[in-house]
Amino acid sequence: VSDVWGADNSVVCALRQTCLVHLLRDLEHVEKYKSPGEHWPAFAKKLRRLIGDAIRLWKRDAVPAAEYASRRLRFDQRLQELIAAPWDHTDARRLIKRLRRHQGDLFTFLDEPGVPFDNNHAERAIRPAVIIRKNSQSNRSQHGAETQAILMSVYRTLKQRGHSPLDTIHETLKTYLTTGHLPP
């Protein structure tokens, strides 16, 4: 699951889900900070409704398989209709271009169990590193940025594997200083 950052597109993976929350946030951004024209409200309403309907289907517990399949197919049809419509608004055309590029990645969460429709988990996972960078007033050099990236990666990996990062790093350094070798 990723937002629409260009570098994410280069990652080779079997399945991809584009974060729908980022897409909804883009709609809000246009409405809040730009001057939406007369065609924008219709476009935004259709896209918001499509995303909302898909999320509501995903959240429902017991939907008969035939109904689910029918509604799932209808989402693809509605997306194609939205993409094919001639929208006369700069931001609508920009988002249509994104929808066209990621159309196969918008509803993966409906087809694959356990795939969320947002990348909130990933965003929360990097939050501690972002806060440290912010509180230390950013990295002062490229070397500092690379060092922080490595340390945060080691720290997060240890934490996800159920180890105490500080205790593990402390023991590792003690072992290395006494034996000259890193422990397995």
DRENKOLKOL-805727 format. One record per residue: x negated, y negated, z of N, C-alpha, C, O in turn. Coordinates in steps of 0.05 Angstrom, whole numbers, plus 5000, padded with zeros to 4 digits. Atoms other than C-alpha are relative to their C-alpha. Layout:
N
XYZXYZXYZXYZ/...
This chain:
184
498350235000500050005000498249765000496449735017/501750245001497049344980501649764991503849794979/498750245011498848634966499149984971498250184959/500550025029497648374896497249874994496849754974/502750105003490348174906498750164977498950404977/501149885024486748314840498150235005498050434990/501949804994481248724872501350275007500150485002/498649754993486349234898500750164975500950414976/499249865025488149404826497750174989498250364974/502349845010481149684814499750265016498250435007/500149754984482050214868501650224986504050194981/498649785013483650874836501450175021500150265040/498549844981489151244872502350134985503250034964/497949855013494551734856502649844999504049834979/497550164997500251294880499449735013497649715030/500450274989500750564897502749885006504749924992/497750154993505950144932499249715003497449655019/500550294997505949394923501749905023504049965026/498750104976507749024987502349824991501949614979/497650165007514848764978500349765018501549565010/499950234983514148295037498449774988499249544989/501650215014508647914999501749884977501649644972/498350105022513447864940502249825010502749614998/497950174988519047594984498849745010500049535008/501450244990514047105015499449814977499649564980/500550175023512346844945502649854992502549624985/497550145006519746694933500449775020501249555012/499750214979520046304999498149774995498849544998/502050215005513645934981500949814978500749564981/499050175022516545684915502249825010502349595003/497750164991522945464949499249785020500549575021/500750194979519345115006498149784990498349554997/502250195007513344784971500149904971498649724964/499950095028515144714898502849904994504649925011/497350105006521044414862501350204981501050194956/498749805017525245004837502049864982503549694990/498150115020529044834774502750145001503250295020/497349904999536145014756500150304996502050435005/500049715004534245734735498850155023499350405025/501349864978530245894797501950145019501550375025/498249874981536046034845501150274990501350465006/498949755011539046564799497850225000498450455007/502249805000532246904790499450105028499350345033/500749934972530546884864502250185013501550375027/497849844989537447154883500050284990500350475005/500049735012536947744835497750165011498050395018/502349854991529947924857500350075030499750295038/499649964972531547844931502050235005501650405022/497949804997537848274923498950284993499550485006/501149755009534048814885498250125022498450355029/501849904979528648864939501650075025501050285037/498449944976533748824996501650264997501750425016/498449755004538049374966498250255001498950455013/501949784999531949824957499150065029499050295038/500849964972529749715029502350125017501950295034/497749894986536749845055500550304994501150455012/499849715007537050505017497950165015498550385025/502349874987530250695046500650045030499950245042/499549994971532650545117502450185007502750265030/497749834994539150945111499250285006497450394994/500749734992539051615144501050224981499450354968/498949775016543652095108501549904975503749804976/498850075026544851935035499950264983497850384980/500049765017547052514991498049984977497649764966/502250015020541552704942500949894973499449734961/499150105026545752554880500449705001499749564982/499650294997547751864906497349865001496949654989/502750124997540451724925498749984973497649774966/501250005027537951924856501349804982499949664966/498650205017543251504822499349725007498749554989/500750274991541750894864497149944994496449714986/502950045006534250994855499649944970498149764964/500250065029535051014779501049724994499949594976/498850265004539350394782498049775007498049564994/502150204993533550014816498249954977497549724970/501850035024529050154756501549854978500249684965/498550145021534549924709500349705006500049534989/499750284992535749284748497449854997497349624989/502750125003528249144749499549944970498549724963/500450045029527949234673501749774990500749614973/498250225008533848764664498849735009498949534994/501250244989530448244708497649924984497249684978/502550055015523848304671500749904971499349734961/499450065027527248264603501449734996501449624974/498550255002531347644618498249764994495949765004/501650235007528746984589500249785022502049615021/499950194978527246584652498649744993496349754984/501250265008525945844640499049855025499949635031/501350134976521845694702497250115002496850355000/502849924999514345704710499450225020498150425014/500549804979514246084776501650264995500650475002/498549755007519646574752498450164980498150404982/501649865021515346734691497550125013496650345005/502449904986509246814737500750265015499250455014/499249764985512947304781500950234982500550464988/499349795019515847674721497550144989497550384986/502649885009508747774696499050205021498050415014/500949824978506948074764501850255002500850475005/498149784999513248504765499550204977499650444980/500649835023511548764695497550165005497450404999/502549874995504448924716500250225021498950425020/499849824977506549274780502750165001503450265022/497349884999513349564760499950295008501950385020/500249724991510950274772499350035029499250255040/501049994972508650084842502049875020501449845043/498150154983514849724869501750185017502550115039/498149824986519150324890498850275008500350465012/501349754991514050854909501050095027501350325032/499049944973516650804980502650155000503350295019/497549855002523251084956499650284991501350464996/500649735011520051684923498250175017498350425015/502049854984514651874972500549965030500449745040/499650024970516052035046497549895013495249965006/502250114985511751645094498749754989496949645001/501250245012510051075047501849765007504249765001/498550234993512250405075500349804976498849834957/499750195022514649825031498449755005498449564989/501750244995509849335063497250105009496850345015/502749934991502449315082499449895027497149815033/500450124973503549065153497950165016496450045031/502049844985499449645181497249924993495549885011/502750095009493349445140499449725010497249665019/500550284991494248715158499449995030497749845039/500549994971494648885232497350135006496050055026/502649864995488449335226497749804997495749835011/502250195004484148755201500249755017498449595018/499650244984487048235248497849965021496949735023/502150064981481848335303497449884988496249704999/502450115013476148205254500549714991498749544993/499350275009479647585227500049815024499049595022/499950174976480747315298497149955009496549725017/502850044992473447425315498649804982497249624991/501250185019471247075252501049725005499449535004/498950274996475946495266498949885026498149655026/500950114974473946425340497049945000496149765015/502850065001466546445323499449794979497149744972/500250215020467845895271498750104975497049974963/500849875024466546355213497250105001495850065021/502849905001460146695193498349784987499149644968/501750225009454446215182498250074976497049904964/501649915023451046625128501150254988502950385000/499149755013452147185079499150245016500650435019/501049784983447847635123501850045024502450265032/498249984977452247465183502650124993503850285008/497449895009458547625144499750304995501550455003/500449725005455648295121499750165026500750385029/500449874974453448465192502650035015503250245026/497549984987460248305220501850214987503250365000/498449815014463648715166499250295008501050465012/501049734993459349325183500850065029501850285035/499449954972460249255258503050045004503850215020/497049974997467849165252500950264988502850384998/499249745012468249775207499350235018500950415022/500849804981464350195256501950005025502850215034/498350034977468449925314502850124995503850275011/497349925007475150045280500150314995502050445004/500149715006473150745256499950165026501350355030/500249864974471050955326502749995015503650195027/497450044986477550675355502150184988503750315002/498049835013481851045303499550295005501450455004/500649724994478251695319500250075029499650295037/499549944972479951625392497649965019497750055041/502450054983473051415418500149725011501449545000/500450274989471450825462497749884984495449974988/502250115017467450385413497649915016495349975009/502350114986463150035465498550235014496050225013/501449784987461550675504498550174980496250254984/501349845021459951055440497649864989495549984986/502350155010455450505413497849995021495550025015/502050014978452050445481498550275002496050275003/501349744998450751195485498350064975496150184977/501549965025448451215412497449855001495349964994/502550164998443350655424498150125021495750135017/501749884980440850995488498750254988496350294992/501149755012439951655450497949924979495750054979/501950085021436451305392497449895013495249955003/502450114988431650925438498350215014495950185016/501649804986429651545477499050224981496850334985/500949785017429252045419499049914972497750064959/500850105027428251615357501950104978501450054955/498149905019434151965324502949925008503549915032/497250064994441451785318501450265006500950474992/498549754994446152295349502050064977502749884962/498149935021450852675303502649865003504449894987/
